[in-house]
């Protein structure tokens, strides 16, 4: 058949190929074997159990129409062995599990005998009736919440299978997670009441039907209703391991981890249990210790809960999807539950464990350790933004994560998968020549970030310099040429990009707001010049190099006001007029892209070093210059400072900025405050910054 399978064909439950949120169980029995090899791929997501033991999860992601094949060596020591493969087919738009027809393609080689999916195959198929199909979306960027009814007497519905289309098969390309377990410890016990006057939480992932969801009036389970109206009160009494109706308990993993939440319970009587999880306690700094912990299921614009309807008896569950959390909160409605164990099966890049770092400074060591954790959580199969809300492979984020990958693992295997996905890409719904802002992903609204396409070319150049992999660059050339052609259409008479379509994104501060980026965005044009230079370096495009210098000259002439580079100009009566917008981040773009250098703008550089940065009080120090955000202004700053021998200053700022994050969650965050993701991939680059600053300081 092909280099991966001898007999296996892609199959799915007959009649369910277009149904949203269906989980199928495929099973096969096989005898004792000296060598048992399982090869498989699936759409969207699978997990494997062999004789009841959790064995694998995947596949590593690939573009539409492509699928990466995993290979597992199994323990087949029993007289008769049982393999169970669960596959979730979501059939909805997503930035994580893309919208394609679901299937399983698998075969087991037992000492040369093949057990395979297909016509007359040895794998039976049943629909998992316990997973409630019509449940809410987990987030705009990911598929459905996990809601289960474990009270069914007949848990599975046998179905016939049909042969599916499958796709082009690729090797996995990256290491397999180890699936180690870590236990949570008890943190708080309390009770709750329901306040029916409180509004029910709603956001776009519950109501924007174009992404693929079940309308609110069709939901068979909507945990938002009870969770939105629950009012919690801490109990100052001993928790004895049992939760009754109207009670809750919080468990602490000690740091933010990424993986599958596990519970071992004995349910005394039928009940509903809500598993709520969060990366932080919003009330951690409360003065009144009688206040309950604030473990908010809706804090990160996603629905961080799993619903379970339990019948009496013993239950061991493991969530199908991986999440990001430090705290797990169990909430019981009706009945009674004895909690025996709360744990997480970790889903991480195992190669980061090779890295060790000591320097004698505990705060800096904690930052590097947090950066390594953040990297491991966000680099399993792709460099992702966060392991919770999105798990999406974003450009620009990947530029920084991939530098951290080289530091932590000595290789760039995850980055190579990411770049391979781009040169294989055929994005749906995007203009000709443009690439996805994250990939693989579905763009139901046709949105894209032109700036991120520029970061793609910068990363490609960075990757080749780190890895020497010129083959990936060669295969990416048509994609780069398409981007150059796309941007040419927006060049004005000055050679600058003007009125770009899409989401023109500079960073998460005022510098990224429309007033600062409309018309001619100078940070965008600075980045454009660097993109042109990168294309010239990769492919010998001399005209691109000449154009890059023309863009820089025009930016210097129109943007620099004698003190700072301004962020943009707009066209009024045919002329480009200044709006007077100045951001700190624009200055960093200028130096990062060689629009400005220490030799040509020495006064500006000294001002940036001494008076700007994350410690600046914006209300008193240059109040008319908007302060940078973590992503990406502060990271550009720290990178520039380390490159230009300002190590002591960098270390001071790193301690002030990152050490509180490392202490609170053991990870590094998307922003400088307790909001959004507290486990954000690009922030793992902080380890590179710290180590470079220490090396410069010591030398």
C-alpha positions in Angstrom: 0.0 0.0 0.0 2.6 2.6 1.1 5.6 2.8 3.3 3.6 3.1 6.5 0.8 0.4 6.2 0.5 -3.0 4.7 -3.3 -3.5 5.0 -4.8 -0.7 7.0 -7.5 1.5 5.4 -9.0 4.6 6.9 -12.4 3.9 8.5 -15.2 5.6 10.5 -18.6 4.8 11.9 -21.0 4.6 9.0 -23.4 7.6 8.9 -21.3 9.7 11.3 -18.8 11.2 8.9 -20.3 14.7 9.2 -21.6 14.6 12.7 -20.0 17.1 15.2 -18.4 15.8 18.3 -18.5 12.1 18.0 -16.2 9.7 19.8 -15.7 6.2 18.4 -14.1 3.3 20.2 -12.2 0.8 18.0 -11.0 -2.4 19.6 -9.0 -5.5 18.5 -7.8 -8.5 20.4 -4.4 -10.1 19.7 -2.3 -12.9 21.2 0.9 -12.8 23.1 3.8 -11.7 20.8 7.5 -11.1 21.2 7.2 -8.0 19.1 4.0 -6.0 18.7 4.2 -2.7 16.7 1.2 -0.4 16.3 1.2 2.1 13.5 -1.6 4.5 13.2 -3.0 7.9 12.4 -6.4 9.5 12.8 -8.5 12.6 12.5 -9.0 14.5 14.6 -7.5 13.1 17.8 -7.0 9.6 19.2 -5.8 8.0 22.4 -4.7 4.4 22.9 -5.1 2.0 25.8 -3.4 -1.5 25.8 -4.7 -3.9 28.4 -6.2 -0.8 30.2 -2.9 1.1 30.2 -2.8 4.6 28.6 -0.2 4.2 25.8 -0.5 7.0 23.3 -2.1 10.2 22.2 -2.0 11.9 18.8 -1.4 12.4 16.0 1.2 15.1 15.6 -0.6 17.8 13.5 -0.3 18.3 9.8 -2.1 20.5 7.2 -5.5 19.8 5.7 -5.2 16.5 3.7 -2.0 15.4 5.4 -1.7 13.1 8.4 1.3 12.1 10.5 1.8 8.4 11.4 2.7 7.3 14.9 4.4 4.1 15.8 4.3 2.4 19.2 6.0 -0.8 20.5 3.5 -2.5 22.7 3.7 -4.9 25.6 1.9 -8.1 24.5 2.6 -10.3 27.4 -0.9 -11.5 28.1 -2.3 -14.7 26.6 -4.9 -12.4 25.0 -4.3 -8.7 24.8 -6.8 -5.9 24.1 -6.1 -2.7 22.3 -8.6 0.2 22.5 -8.3 3.2 20.3 -10.7 6.1 21.0 -11.0 8.7 18.3 -12.8 12.1 18.6 -14.1 13.5 15.4 -15.1 17.1 15.9 -16.2 18.3 12.4 -15.9 22.0 13.4 -13.6 24.9 12.7 -10.7 25.1 15.1 -7.1 26.4 15.5 -6.2 23.1 17.1 -8.0 20.1 15.6 -8.9 21.3 12.1 -12.2 20.7 10.3 -11.8 17.5 8.3 -13.7 14.2 7.9 -12.8 11.9 10.8 -11.2 8.5 10.4 -8.9 5.9 12.0 -6.2 4.1 10.0 -4.3 1.6 12.1 -2.6 -1.7 12.0 -0.9 -3.9 14.5 2.1 -6.1 13.5 2.4 -9.1 15.9 5.4 -11.1 15.0 4.5 -10.6 11.3 0.8 -11.1 11.6 -1.2 -8.0 10.7 -4.4 -6.8 12.4 -5.8 -3.8 10.5 -8.6 -1.4 10.0 -10.5 -1.8 6.7 -12.9 -4.1 4.9 -13.1 -7.2 7.0 -10.6 -5.7 9.4 -10.1 -6.9 12.9 -11.0 -3.6 14.6 -14.6 -3.4 15.8 -16.2 0.1 16.1 -18.7 1.5 18.6 -20.0 4.9 19.4 -19.2 6.1 22.9 -22.6 7.0 24.2 -21.1 8.3 27.5 -19.7 11.4 25.9 -22.5 14.0 25.5 -22.4 15.0 21.9 -24.4 18.3 22.1 -22.2 20.1 24.5 -20.7 23.6 24.4 -17.5 24.6 22.6 -14.5 24.7 24.9 -13.2 27.9 23.3 -13.3 29.8 20.0 -10.0 28.2 19.1 -10.6 24.6 20.2 -13.5 22.2 19.8 -16.0 20.9 22.3 -16.1 20.7 26.1 -15.9 17.2 27.6 -19.3 16.3 29.1 -20.0 12.7 30.1 -22.9 10.7 31.3 -21.5 7.6 33.1 -24.9 6.3 34.1 -25.6 4.5 30.9 -26.2 0.8 31.3 -25.1 0.2 27.7 -22.2 2.5 27.3 -21.4 1.8 23.6 -23.5 1.6 20.5 -22.1 -1.0 18.0 -21.9 0.4 14.4 -20.8 -0.7 11.0 -17.7 1.0 9.5 -17.2 2.6 6.1 -14.0 3.2 4.2 -13.0 6.9 4.3 -10.8 9.1 2.1 -7.8 9.4 4.4 -5.0 11.5 3.1 -1.3 11.9 2.4 0.8 10.3 5.1 3.8 11.8 6.8 6.2 10.6 9.5 5.7 11.9 13.0 8.9 13.9 13.1 9.0 14.6 16.8 9.5 12.7 20.1 6.7 11.0 22.0 5.6 12.3 25.4 6.3 10.1 28.4 2.9 10.5 30.0 4.3 10.7 33.5 1.8 11.3 36.3 1.8 14.0 39.0 -0.5 14.1 42.0 -2.5 17.1 43.3 -2.8 17.8 47.1 -5.8 19.0 49.0 -6.0 22.8 49.3 -9.5 23.9 50.3 -12.9 22.6 51.3 -16.2 24.4 51.3 -19.8 24.7 50.3 -21.8 26.6 47.8 -25.3 27.9 47.1 -27.0 28.8 43.8 -28.0 32.4 43.2 -30.6 32.3 40.4 -30.3 36.1 39.9 -26.8 35.8 38.6 -26.4 35.9 34.8 -25.3 32.8 32.9 -21.9 33.2 31.3 -21.9 33.5 27.5 -19.1 34.3 25.0 -18.5 33.9 21.3 -17.6 30.2 21.5 -21.2 29.6 22.7 -23.0 31.7 20.2 -20.9 32.2 17.0 -22.5 29.5 14.9 -20.1 30.0 11.9 -17.3 28.2 13.8 -19.3 25.0 14.1 -21.3 24.5 17.3 -24.6 23.3 18.7 -27.0 26.2 19.4 -27.8 26.9 23.0 -31.4 25.6 22.6 -30.1 22.3 21.4 -27.5 21.6 24.1 -28.0 18.4 26.0 -25.6 19.7 28.7 -24.7 23.3 29.6 -22.6 23.4 32.7 -22.4 27.2 32.4 -25.8 27.5 33.9 -25.0 26.0 37.3 -21.4 27.2 37.4 -22.3 30.8 36.7 -24.7 30.8 39.6 -22.7 29.0 42.2 -21.6 31.1 45.2 -18.8 29.5 47.1 -17.9 29.7 50.8 -14.9 28.3 52.5 -15.4 25.8 55.4 -12.9 25.9 58.2 -13.3 22.3 59.0 -11.3 19.2 58.1 -11.8 17.6 54.7 -12.2 13.9 55.2 -12.1 13.0 51.5 -15.9 13.0 50.9 -17.9 15.6 49.0 -21.7 15.7 49.5 -24.3 17.7 47.6 -23.5 21.4 47.7 -19.8 20.9 48.6 -16.5 21.5 46.8 -12.8 20.8 47.2 -9.8 22.4 45.6 -6.6 20.5 44.8 -3.2 22.0 44.1 -0.6 20.6 41.7 2.0 23.0 43.1 2.7 24.6 39.7 1.0 25.0 36.3 1.2 21.7 34.4 -0.2 20.6 31.0 -1.9 17.3 30.5 -4.9 15.1 31.1 -6.8 15.5 34.4 -7.4 12.2 36.2 -9.7 11.3 39.0 -10.1 8.1 41.1 -13.5 8.2 42.9 -16.0 6.1 44.7 -19.4 7.5 44.1 -21.7 6.7 47.0 -24.9 7.8 45.2 -25.7 9.2 41.8 -24.5 12.8 41.4 -23.2 15.5 39.0 -19.6 16.4 39.4 -18.0 19.4 37.8 -14.3 19.4 37.3 -13.2 23.1 37.2 -9.5 24.0 36.6 -7.5 27.1 36.4 -3.9 28.2 36.2 -4.1 30.5 39.2 -6.0 31.4 42.3 -7.5 34.8 41.7 -7.7 35.4 45.4 -4.2 34.3 46.3 -3.3 37.7 47.6 -6.4 38.2 49.7 -6.0 39.5 53.3 -9.1 37.7 54.6 -8.1 34.1 54.7 -11.8 33.1 55.1 -12.4 34.1 51.5 -12.6 31.1 49.2 -10.0 30.5 46.5 -11.0 32.0 43.2 -10.7 29.1 40.7 -12.5 30.6 37.7 -13.6 28.3 35.0 -14.1 31.2 32.6 -11.0 33.3 33.3 -9.2 32.7 30.0 -12.0 33.2 27.6 -12.5 29.5 27.6 -14.7 27.0 29.5 -12.3 25.3 31.8 -14.6 22.5 33.1 -15.4 18.9 32.5 -18.9 17.6 33.4 -19.5 14.1 34.7 -22.8 12.5 35.6 -21.9 9.6 37.8 -23.8 6.5 38.9 -22.9 4.8 42.1 -19.6 2.8 42.1 -15.9 3.2 41.5 -14.7 5.4 38.7 -11.3 6.2 37.2 -11.4 8.8 34.6 -8.9 10.6 32.4 -9.9 13.6 30.3 -9.6 13.0 26.6 -8.1 16.4 25.8 -5.0 18.0 27.4 -5.4 21.2 29.4 -3.3 23.7 31.4 -3.9 24.1 35.1 -2.4 24.4 38.6 -5.7 24.0 40.5 -8.5 21.4 40.1 -11.8 22.1 41.8 -14.4 19.4 42.2 -18.0 20.5 42.7 -20.8 18.1 43.6 -24.5 18.5 42.9 -26.6 15.8 44.5 -25.3 12.5 45.8 -22.0 11.9 47.5 -18.4 11.2 46.3 -15.3 9.9 48.0 -12.3 11.5 46.4 -9.4 9.0 46.4 -7.0 10.7 44.0 -6.6 13.8 41.8 -3.8 13.7 39.3 -2.6 14.8 35.9 -1.0 12.7 33.2 1.6 15.1 31.8 1.6 15.9 28.0 5.0 17.5 27.4 8.0 17.6 25.1 10.3 15.0 26.7 13.5 16.4 25.1 13.6 19.4 27.4 14.5 17.2 30.3 18.0 17.0 29.0 18.6 20.6 29.9 20.1 21.6 33.3 21.0 25.0 34.5 22.5 26.5 37.7 24.1 29.9 38.3 24.0 30.4 42.1 21.2 33.0 41.8 17.9 31.3 42.9 15.6 33.8 41.2 17.4 33.5 37.9 17.4 29.7 38.2 13.6 29.8 38.9 13.0 31.9 35.8 15.0 29.5 33.6 13.2 26.5 35.2 9.8 28.2 34.5 10.9 28.9 30.9 11.8 25.2 30.5 8.4 24.1 31.8 6.7 26.6 29.6 8.6 25.3 26.6 7.9 21.7 27.4 4.1 22.4 27.6 4.1 24.3 24.3 6.3 22.2 22.1 4.8 18.7 22.0 4.1 18.5 18.2 4.2 22.2 17.2 5.5 25.4 18.8 2.2 26.7 20.3 1.0 29.8 22.0 -0.6 28.1 25.1 -1.5 24.6 26.1 -5.0 25.6 27.3 -7.2 28.0 25.5 -5.8 27.5 22.0 -2.9 25.0 21.5 -2.4 26.8 18.2 0.8 27.0 16.2 1.1 30.8 15.8 3.7 32.6 13.7 5.8 35.1 15.7 5.3 33.1 18.8 7.1 30.3 17.0 10.0 32.6 16.2 10.8 32.9 19.9 9.8 29.4 21.0 12.0 27.9 18.4 15.1 29.7 19.7 14.2 28.2 23.1 13.9 24.8 21.5 17.5 24.9 20.3 18.6 25.9 23.8 16.7 23.3 25.7 17.0 20.3 23.3 20.0 21.1 21.0 17.7 20.5 18.0 14.8 22.1 16.2 12.6 19.1 15.4 9.4 20.7 16.5 10.1 23.8 14.5 10.8 21.7 11.4 7.4 20.1 11.7 5.9 23.6 12.0 7.7 24.9 8.9 7.0 21.7 6.9 3.3 22.3 7.6 3.6 25.7 6.0 5.3 24.6 2.8 2.6 21.9 2.5 -0.2 24.3 3.2 -3.2 25.2 1.1 -5.1 27.5 3.5 -8.8 27.9 2.9 -10.4 31.3 2.7 -7.2 33.4 2.6 -6.1 35.8 -0.2 -3.8 34.4 -2.8 -0.2 34.4 -1.6 -1.1 34.9 2.1 -0.4 32.3 4.7 -2.3 31.4 7.9 -1.5 33.4 11.0 -1.5 30.1 12.8 -1.3 26.7 11.2 -2.8 24.2 10.8 -6.1 26.0 11.5 -9.5 27.0 10.1 -10.1 30.6 9.3 -13.9 30.8 9.1 -13.8 34.6 8.9 -10.9 34.8 6.4 -8.8 36.7 8.9 -5.0 36.8 8.8 -2.1 38.8 10.3 0.1 40.3 7.5 2.8 41.0 10.1 2.9 37.3 11.1 3.6 36.4 7.5 6.7 38.6 7.7 7.8 36.8 10.9 7.5 33.5 9.0 10.3 34.6 6.6 12.4 35.8 9.5 12.0 32.5 11.3 12.8 30.5 8.2 16.1 32.4 7.9 16.7 31.9 11.7 16.0 28.2 11.4 18.4 27.6 8.5 21.1 29.4 10.4 20.5 27.2 13.4 20.0 23.9 11.7 21.7 24.1 8.4 18.6 22.5 6.9 18.6 24.1 3.4 16.1 21.6 2.1 13.3 23.1 4.1 14.2 26.5 2.9 14.2 25.3 -0.7 10.8 23.7 -0.3 9.5 27.0 1.2 10.6 29.2 -1.6 7.3 29.3 -3.5 5.6 30.3 -0.2 8.0 33.1 0.3 7.6 34.3 -3.3 3.9 34.3 -2.9 4.2 36.6 0.1 6.5 39.0 -1.7 3.9 39.2 -4.5 1.1 39.7 -2.0 2.8 42.6 -0.2 3.8 44.4 -3.5 0.2 45.2 -4.1 0.2 47.5 -1.0 3.3 49.5 -1.7 2.7 53.2 -2.1 4.8 55.8 -4.1 7.3 55.9 -1.2 7.7 52.1 -1.4 6.0 51.7 2.0 3.1 49.4 2.8 -0.1 51.4 3.2 -3.6 50.4 4.3 -2.8 46.7 4.7 -5.8 44.4 4.9 -6.3 41.8 7.6 -5.4 42.3 11.3 -2.3 44.5 11.4 -0.8 43.5 14.7 2.3 45.0 16.3 1.8 43.9 19.9 -0.6 43.7 22.9 -0.5 47.4 23.9 -1.8 50.7 22.5 0.8 50.2 19.8 -1.4 47.4 18.4 -4.6 49.4 18.4 -6.1 50.7 15.2 -5.2 54.3 15.7 -1.5 53.3 15.9 -1.4 51.0 12.9 -3.8 52.4 10.3 -2.5 54.0 7.2 1.3 53.5 7.0 2.3 51.5 10.1 6.0 52.1 10.6 6.8 49.1 12.8 5.1 47.0 10.1 7.3 48.6 7.4 10.4 48.1 9.5 9.5 44.4 9.8 8.8 44.4 6.0 12.4 45.6 5.4 13.7 42.7 7.5 11.5 40.3 5.7 12.9 41.4 2.4 16.4 41.1 3.7 15.7 37.6 4.9 14.3 36.6 1.5 17.4 38.0 -0.1 19.7 36.1 2.2 17.8 32.8 1.7 17.3 32.9 -2.0 19.7 35.5 -3.4 17.0 38.0 -4.3 19.1 41.1 -4.9 16.1 43.2 -5.8 14.5 42.4 -2.4 17.7 43.6 -0.6 17.7 46.8 -2.5 14.0 47.3 -1.8 14.6 46.7 1.9 17.1 49.6 2.1 14.7 51.9 0.3 12.0 51.0 2.8 14.3 51.8 5.7 15.3 55.2 4.2 11.6 56.1 3.8 10.8 55.0 7.3 13.7 57.1 8.8 12.5 60.1 6.8 8.8 59.9 7.6 8.8 58.3 11.1 11.6 59.8 13.1 10.6 63.1 14.7 14.0 64.1 16.1 13.5 62.3 19.4 11.5 59.1 18.7 10.2 57.0 15.8 6.5 57.6 15.4 4.1 54.7 14.9 2.1 55.7 11.8 0.9 58.3 9.3 -2.4 58.5 7.5 -3.3 60.0 4.2 -5.1 63.4 4.3 -5.8 65.2 1.0 -3.2 63.0 -0.7 -0.4 63.6 1.7 0.9 61.4 4.6 0.2 63.3 7.8 1.6 62.5 11.3 -0.8 61.6 14.1 1.9 62.1 16.8 1.5 58.5 18.0 4.7 57.2 19.7 5.1 53.8 21.3 8.0 52.3 23.2 7.6 49.2 21.1 8.1 51.1 17.8 11.6 52.1 19.0 12.5 48.5 19.6 11.2 47.5 16.2 13.5 50.2 14.8 16.6 48.7 16.4 15.6 45.1 15.9 15.1 45.6 12.2 18.3 47.7 11.7 16.2 50.7 10.7 18.1 52.3 13.6 21.5 51.3 14.9 23.6 52.3 18.0 25.8 54.3 15.7 23.1 56.2 13.8 20.8 56.9 16.8 23.0 56.8 19.9 20.9 59.2 22.0 17.7 57.3 21.4 19.5 54.0 22.3 20.8 55.4 25.6 17.4 56.8 26.4 15.8 53.4 25.8 18.4 51.6 27.9 18.3 53.9 30.9 14.7 55.3 31.0 12.4 52.7 29.4 11.6 49.1 30.0 9.0 47.1 32.0 10.0 49.0 35.2 9.1 52.4 33.8 6.3 54.4 35.5 4.4 55.4 32.4 2.5 58.1 34.3 5.6 60.2 35.1 8.3 59.0 32.7 7.5 59.9 29.1 3.7 59.7 29.6 3.1 60.4 25.9 5.0 57.2 24.9 2.8 54.2 25.4 4.4 51.4 27.4 5.4 48.1 25.8 3.6 44.8 26.5 5.3 41.5 27.1 4.5 40.3 23.7 6.5 41.4 21.9 7.9 44.8 22.9 9.5 43.7 26.2 11.0 40.6 24.6 12.4 42.7 21.7 13.9 45.0 24.3 15.5 42.3 26.3 16.9 40.6 23.2 18.4 43.9 22.0 19.9 44.6 25.4 21.6 41.3 25.6 23.0 41.6 22.1 24.4 45.0 22.9 26.2 44.1 26.2 23.7 45.4 28.7 23.7 42.2 30.8 23.3 43.6 34.3 20.3 45.7 33.2 18.7 42.7 31.5 19.1 40.6 34.6 17.6 43.3 36.8 14.6 43.6 34.6 14.2 39.8 34.2 14.1 39.3 38.0 11.5 42.1 38.4 9.4 40.9 35.6 9.6 37.1 35.4 10.5 36.0 39.0 6.9 36.7 40.3 5.5 34.6 37.5 7.9 31.8 38.2 7.0 31.9 41.9 3.3 31.9 41.4 2.7 29.4 38.7 6.1 27.9 37.8 5.6 29.1 34.2 5.8 32.3 32.2 2.8 34.4 31.1 1.3 36.0 28.0 1.0 39.4 29.8 2.7 41.0 32.8 -0.5 40.6 34.9 -2.8 37.8 36.0 -4.9 37.6 32.8 -5.1 35.5 29.6 -2.7 32.5 29.4 -0.3 32.0 32.3 1.7 29.4 30.3 2.6 31.0 27.1 5.1 29.5 24.7 7.0 32.6 23.4 7.9 33.4 27.0 10.2 30.4 27.2 12.7 32.6 25.3 13.3 34.2 28.6 15.8 31.4 29.3 17.8 32.4 26.3 17.8 36.0 27.5 18.9 35.2 31.0 21.7 32.9 29.9 23.0 35.3 27.3 23.0 38.1 29.8 24.8 36.0 32.3 27.4 35.0 29.8 28.0 38.6 28.7 28.1 39.7 32.4 30.7 37.0 33.3 32.9 37.6 30.2 
